Amino acid sequence: MEKWFNVGKVVNTHGVRGEIRVISRTDFPEERYKVGNSIYFFQNEQVTTPLELKVKTHRVHKNFNLLTFDQYDNVNDIEFMKGGLLKVPESFLGELQENEYYFHEIIGCKVITVEGDELGVITEILTPGANDVWVAKGKGGKELLIPYIEDVVMKVDVKEKIVVIELMEGLF
């Protein structure tokens, strides 16, 4: 069975020419939304056969990605997409360079210090700007914010689902 990954959520239509407004959930919008690429539409999680869409246009407006698709030329054609999800199959994911990871590879990793102390499990990744911040649920439900920088993250093993960090003074 094919594994699917969220790329974005359709929040509304935009204008009358078949454009949809998407809140993007991908680190690679320029690649995922490239003109001519296929992307798959899911109305809900129970859909067994997603609708394949070919990207016709892509642009960014405010905090949204605006997309049009081949054969969908006006607002009436795309109205049904509101609230749906855009996804890609695992086979669309490419190889990343060293020290680059997909979100799904990091979420669920156990965080330990270089001394071997277990701190928690990564539950979320924030992208505020200069570097990503990995959010780990620690003991007692306390959230730990781990900046993804060389001085803090020493080792990432996505196969073993372990992240080793160096505790900097004042980090927690």
Protein Blocks (a to p, Z undefined) as FASTA:
>chain_A
ZZdddfbdcfbdehjeopacdddfbfblmlmmgghiacdddfbfklmbdcddddfbdcde
hjbccdddehiabfklmmmmgopacdddfklpccddehiacfklmgopacddfkopafbd
cfbdcdfblpccdddddehhiacdddddfklmmbdcfknopacddddehkZZ
